[in-house]
Amino acid sequence: MKNQKIVYLCIGVLFLLLQLGSVVYARFIPEKFFCWAPYDEHTYYKIQVSLNGKALSTDEVKSRYNYLSDGWEPRSIDNVFSLVQQYEATYGKAENANVEILYNTNGNGWNIWRPIK
Amino acid sequence: MATNKIISFLTLPFKVYGTSMRPGVLMMCKIFVVLLIAHGFFGSITDSFIPFISSLDNLNQYPNLLEYFIKALFILGSTSLILNYKVRASAILIACSIFLGILASKPIFRNHLFIIGCVFFLSGLTSKEDTPWLLFFQLGLVYFGALLNKMTQIEWWTGQFMHNWLSVALENPVYNSWYESTSSLILAKLMSYSAMLAELLIGFCLFVPKFRLYAITMILVFHTILFSFTGETFGYFMEDILIILIAFREWPEQPIQIDYRMSNFNNGLVNLIKLLDFDRRFTFNKRFKAVGRGLSATNDFKFLHGKSLIVHTLLSTSGFYILILCLEMGIRYLFNDFLKYIFLLGLFWILLLLLSPIFFDYLKKVRQKKLAVNHEFE
């Protein structure tokens, strides 16, 4: 019983240390997953996708990535870039879609991001 | 006899005593199950789709396999937890379903979902006999992580983040009228620094047992003020944090007898407590003579009376938390925008004021202790 308690405790501490590691690791990468970074930046963005010259609607883009296609992102905008990049490099690779994300972080002006092909 | 058994079984979801978890921790877990279902976590579970671990995509050769597996984990864990069966193992099953759900799909990652997974996992590891300090540390880590991420963003120091959020994203009328008349970012800076300072103090106090009540008080005040000013609950992150506080509360181990003097108010209160007390931890002794205190009781640790007793009693009944949860969800689903904001604002402030006697009692005790020490020296 006592041994079991110690094992559980060690697992718990390890789990917390992993999170701590993740918080520190997040300092060195642009994406901010699993590192308790809500509202560290606030970005208005719009994902635009065109397939064979035809632009997809807001709803079509939303269902393509299972993510809001036009609105506020309260976490790092690189989280959005990350999932769009991953989609276009895997499931969407053969479609050769033209993707652009217009974004404005903290009101500093508009920028455009495109996935790496 | 059979009817009693059926009633006893049907009330199991509302009971939190007699399991391998502390009552507060189990109460928190049960509320999280309801919250997850209400906010559509179950429906958001999918097969691997833009996963964090790309090899999970290999499972897509077998359509619905991963989805059904995660859903089965969640159903199994939730059902057994709600029915008070193997509650610690159930909490870990639910945590696994959340972690797997997130790992299988980057788009469903949310901090407010991840924290629930962490809390379920650590609750499953916490024994009934021990203080849930893993949960204290988890919450402390959340605040320190949030602080570190803000501190490293220059726009949290210049006030630009807060200005853009309040002025452009939220179109906050109070902030905007102030900014229009001053064109200064000083208020935005002040709010940014206050938020960072609050996170620093809360994080620190959560790690020091002596200061934990201050941390809990600051969490309640900080989030209530934040909600009052912004109308934001950050997904359901604010609810998550407040629900975790339930686990920190010491629930009475022994049944408590409450003595009360006959009056309309006391009678009504006793009936309310009987209704909310599914675990039958409170018994009542009516006094007809108009002597002594209106309401009094002695629990495991201390003699309680009046407002403090009412608060402590309500906070030791599962029905009270279920009532608050129903109120909060009712407001969310029945009202939109302004009315929702007003009603939630009222609910949060009433709760804060209701809980304040605990903090003031604590301060009084600290003061009395200091006075006693001074007397000894004199």
Interface residues (C-beta under 8 A of the other chain):
Chain A: K5 Y8 L9 I11 G12 V13 F15 L16 Q19 L20 V23 A26 R27 K32 F33 F34 C35 W36 A37 P38 Y39 D40 E41 H42 Y44 Y65 N66 Y67 W72 P74 R75 N79 S82 L83 Q86 Y87 T90 Y91 N106 G107 N108
Chain B: T46 F49 I50 F52 S54 D57 S105 K106 P107 I108 F109 N111 F114 C118 F121 L122 L125 T126 S127 D130 L134 F137 Q138 L141 V142 F144 G145 A146 L148 N149 K150 T152 Q153 E155 W156 Q160 F161 H163 N164 W165 S167 V168 A169 F234 F237
